[in-house]
Amino acid sequence: MRIQMFEKKIRTRTPGINFLASTLLFTLAAALSIASSVSALLVAPPSSNSDWRDLATLLVNTFDEPSVINAVEENNNKGFLQTLELAQWNLIEKFLTEQFTYNQYVKNAKKMKGTKYGIYLAKEYNPGSPENDVRPFYETVGMVEIGMTLEPSVESCDEDGLKEEEIIAEMKLRPRATIGVLCVQTASQKSGIGEALLHKCEEVIVNTWDEKGIVVEVEPDNVAALGFFSKQGYTRNADEMRNATVCRKRVMEERPHFILRKFF
């Protein structure tokens, strides 16, 4: 509609080559700007060994890397121990944890091939630095994992007159589309990357998998994640919690999680 209006204005005035050229250049620049913003972020499955390595590094940096609080006082034992832990992490533990994470995800992806399971990476375009001989590239800044999990359902259970153990016995396990992990590197948070990954999940789960709802499990102390999913329309029952397995520094452990849901 805007182009048609420009055309009318051009026709009602004395044709000018400079005016026409500047208008076309403005339109072309706007189109290139839109195309650039769209292609600046790519959300797609891992397609190379490098992608899987980047995924492992992202997860380890986000969930496993030790935090160090700078010691203010001299001879602070806590600060010394934290510095020592960080040195050990950088020398040995980080490499081992990245390799472990890489192996786990590659193995699981092969095992789940052909099922309702998927991993998507968010890659941000980096123009590089010609003066430093750095070519343009896509940097992995986020990831999400989705699949199907089994959870109890009481939809077909008549609770009237039944004891608690009888109700549990009547429950049936039903598959639910679940977001396993969603993370964005710290420097890229609050820039729309998390929303892009979440929308990709919802698109796949609803349009490709033909599921009507999504479940996500969040640790109670992860206030940022709870706020993020709440803004995206996910709700939770205050009394509903579940133990879920998490992996931290190559150690598996059970932790309580809130359950958030969204239906379509």
For each residue, the residues with C-beta under 8 A, 3 or more apart:
1: 4 5
2: 5 6
3: 6 7 27
4: 1 7 8
5: 1 2 8 9
6: 2 3 9 10 23 27
7: 3 4 10 11
8: 4 5 11 12
9: 5 6 12 13
10: 6 7 13 15 19 20 23
11: 7 8
12: 8 9
13: 9 10 16 19
14:
15: 10 20
16: 13 19 20
17: 20 21
18: 21 22
19: 10 13 16 22 23
20: 10 15 16 17 23 24
21: 17 18 24 25
22: 18 19 25 26
23: 6 10 19 20 26 27
24: 20 21 27 28
25: 21 22 28 29
26: 22 23 29 30
27: 3 6 23 24 30 31
28: 24 25 31 32
29: 25 26 32 33
30: 26 27 33 34
31: 27 28 34 35
32: 28 29 35 36
33: 29 30 36 37
34: 30 31 37 38
35: 31 32 38 39
36: 32 33 39 40
37: 33 34 40
38: 34 35
39: 35 36 42 125
40: 36 37 124 125
41: 122 123 124 125 192 193 196
42: 39 122 123 124 125 138
43: 120 121 122 123 196 197 200
44: 47 120 121 123
45: 118 119 120 121
46: 51 52 55 109 119 121
47: 44 51
48: 51 52
49: 52 53
50: 53 54
51: 46 47 48 54 55 121 140
52: 46 48 49 55 56 102 105 106
53: 49 50 56 57 98 102
54: 50 51 57 58 121 140
55: 46 51 52 58 59 101 102 105 119 121 140 143
56: 52 53 59 60 98 99 101 102 105
57: 53 54 60 61 98 140
58: 54 55 61 62 140 141 142 143 183 185
59: 55 56 62 63 64 101 143 181 183
60: 56 57 63 64 65 94 97 98 101
61: 57 58 64 65 185
62: 58 59 65 183 185 186
63: 59 60 183 248
64: 59 60 61 94 97 248 249
65: 60 61 62 89 94
66: 82 85 86 89
67:
68: 82 83 85 86
69: 78 79 82
70: 79
71: 74 76 78 79 80 82 83
72: 76
73: 76 79
74: 71
75: 80
76: 71 72 73 79 80
77: 80 81
78: 69 71 81 82
79: 69 70 71 73 76 82 83
80: 71 75 76 77 83 84
81: 77 78 84 85
82: 66 68 69 71 78 79 85 86
83: 68 71 79 80 86 87
84: 80 81 87 88
85: 66 68 81 82 88 89
86: 66 68 82 83 89 90
87: 83 84 90 91
88: 84 85 91 92 93
89: 65 66 85 86 92 93 94
90: 86 87 94
91: 87 88
92: 88 89 95 96
93: 88 89 96 97 249
94: 60 64 65 89 90 97 98
95: 92 98 99
96: 92 93 99 100 250
97: 60 64 93 94 100 101 249 250
98: 53 56 57 60 94 95 101 102
99: 56 95 96 102 103
100: 96 97 103 104 250
101: 55 56 59 60 97 98 104 105 247
102: 52 53 55 56 98 99 105 106
103: 99 100 106 107
104: 100 101 107 108 247
105: 52 55 56 101 102 108 109 119
106: 52 102 103 109 110
107: 103 104 110 111
108: 104 105 111 112
109: 46 105 106 112 113 117 119
110: 106 107 113
111: 107 108
112: 108 109 115 117 147
113: 109 110 117
114:
115: 112 147 148
116: 147 148 175 177 209
117: 109 112 113 146 147 148
118: 45 145 146 147 204
119: 45 46 55 105 109 143 144 145 146
120: 43 44 45 143 144 146 197 200 201
121: 43 44 45 46 51 54 55 140 142 143
122: 41 42 43 140 141 142 143 144 184 193 196 197
123: 41 42 43 44 138 139 140 141
124: 40 41 42 138 139 141 188 193
125: 39 40 41 42 136 138 139
126: 136 137 138 139
127: 136
128: 134 135 136 137
129: 132 133 134
130: 133 134
131:
132: 129
133: 129 130
134: 128 129 130 137
135: 128
136: 125 126 127 128
137: 126 128 134
138: 42 123 124 125 126
139: 123 124 125 126
140: 51 54 55 57 58 121 122 123 143
141: 58 122 123 124 184 185 187 188 193
142: 58 121 122 182 183 184 185 188 193 194 196 197
143: 55 58 59 119 120 121 122 140 181 182 183 197
144: 119 120 122 179 181 182 183 197 198 200 201
145: 118 119 179 180 181 182
146: 117 118 119 120 177 178 179 180 201 204 205
147: 112 115 116 117 118 177 178 180
148: 115 116 117 175 176 177 178
149: 175 176 178 215
150: 173 174 175 176
151: 173 174 176 215 242
152: 168 171 172 173 174
153: 156 171 172 173 174
154: 157 159 167 170 171
155:
156: 153 172
157: 154 162 167 170 171 172
158: 162 170
159: 154 162 167
160:
161:
162: 157 158 159 166 167 170
163: 166 167
164: 167 168
165: 168 169
166: 162 163 169 170
167: 154 157 159 162 163 164 170 171
168: 152 164 165 171
169: 165 166
170: 154 157 158 162 166 167
171: 152 153 154 157 167 168
172: 152 153 156 157
173: 150 151 152 153
174: 150 151 152 153
175: 116 148 149 150
176: 148 149 150 151 211 213 214 215
177: 116 146 147 148 205 209 211 213 214 215
178: 146 147 148 149 214 215 216 217
179: 144 145 146 182 198 201 214 215 216
180: 145 146 147
181: 59 143 144 145
182: 142 143 144 145 179 194 197 198 201 216 225
183: 58 59 62 63 142 143 144
184: 122 141 142 188 189 193 194 197
185: 58 61 62 141 142 188 189
186: 62 189
187: 141
188: 124 141 142 184 185 191 193
189: 184 185 186 193 194
190:
191: 188
192: 41 195 196
193: 41 122 124 141 142 184 188 189 196 197
194: 142 182 184 189 197 198 228
195: 192 198 199 232
196: 41 43 122 142 192 193 199 200
197: 43 120 122 142 143 144 182 184 193 194 200 201
198: 144 179 182 194 195 201 202 232
199: 195 196 202 203
200: 43 120 144 196 197 203 204
201: 120 144 146 179 182 197 198 204 205 214
202: 198 199 205 206 214 262 264
203: 199 200 206 207 208
204: 118 146 200 201 207 208 209
205: 146 177 201 202 208 209 211 214
206: 202 203 209 210 211 212 264
207: 203 204 210
208: 203 204 205
209: 116 177 204 205 206
210: 206 207
211: 176 177 205 206 214
212: 206 263 264
213: 176 177 261 262 263 264
214: 176 177 178 179 201 202 205 211 234 261 262
215: 149 151 176 177 178 179 259 260 261
216: 178 179 182 229 234 259 260 261
217: 178 242 244 257 258 259 260
218: 222 225 226 229 257 258 260
219: 222 225 246 255 256 257 258
220: 226 241 256 257 258
221:
222: 218 219 225 226
223: 226 227
224: 227 228
225: 182 218 219 222 228 229
226: 218 220 222 223 229 230 258 260
227: 223 224 230 231
228: 194 224 225 231 232
229: 216 218 225 226 232 234 260
230: 226 227 234 235 260
231: 227 228
232: 195 198 228 229 262
233: 262
234: 214 216 229 230 260 261 262
235: 230 260 261 262
236: 240 258 259 260 261
237: 240 259
238:
239:
240: 236 237 258 259
241: 220 256 257 258 259
242: 151 217 256 257 259
243: 254 255 256 257
244: 217 254 255 257
245: 252 253 254
246: 219 252 253 254 255
247: 101 104 250 251 252 253
248: 63 64 251 253
249: 64 93 97
250: 96 97 100 247
251: 247 248
252: 245 246 247
253: 245 246 247 248
254: 243 244 245 246
255: 219 243 244 246
256: 219 220 241 242 243
257: 217 218 219 220 241 242 243 244
258: 217 218 219 220 226 236 240 241
259: 215 216 217 236 237 240 241 242
260: 215 216 217 218 226 229 230 234 235 236
261: 213 214 215 216 234 235 236
262: 202 213 214 232 233 234 235
263: 212 213
264: 202 206 212 213
